[in-house]
Amino acid sequence: MPDLPTVAEAGLPGYEFSTWHGILAPKATPRPVVTYLNEQIRKVLTAPDQAKLWQVRGLEVIASSPEEFAAHIEREQKKWGRVIKERGIKAE
C-alpha cells in the first residue's frame, strides 16, 4: 500500500508499538538449565531455514541472552507502566 501514510505522517509523531514474544522459565530454575535451554532455543530460531520462515512472515528474531531479555522486559514494564499511570488505565 504505497499511498498509506505512516503513523507519524498521519499525525502521531513519535508513535511506537511493537509486539514481542519470549520464553521464560520459573524463577527457581537452575542456571545450567536456563543456559542449556537458551542455547538450544537460539540454535533453532537462528537456523537458516527457520530464520527464513520468520523473515518471510515479516518477523524479526532476536535470539538474545537471558540477561538481555530480562533487561528488555524491564524496559517494557517501565514504558507501559508510565503510559498506564499517565492515562489512568484500569483493568476491567
Disulfide bonds with the S-S distance in Angstrom:
none
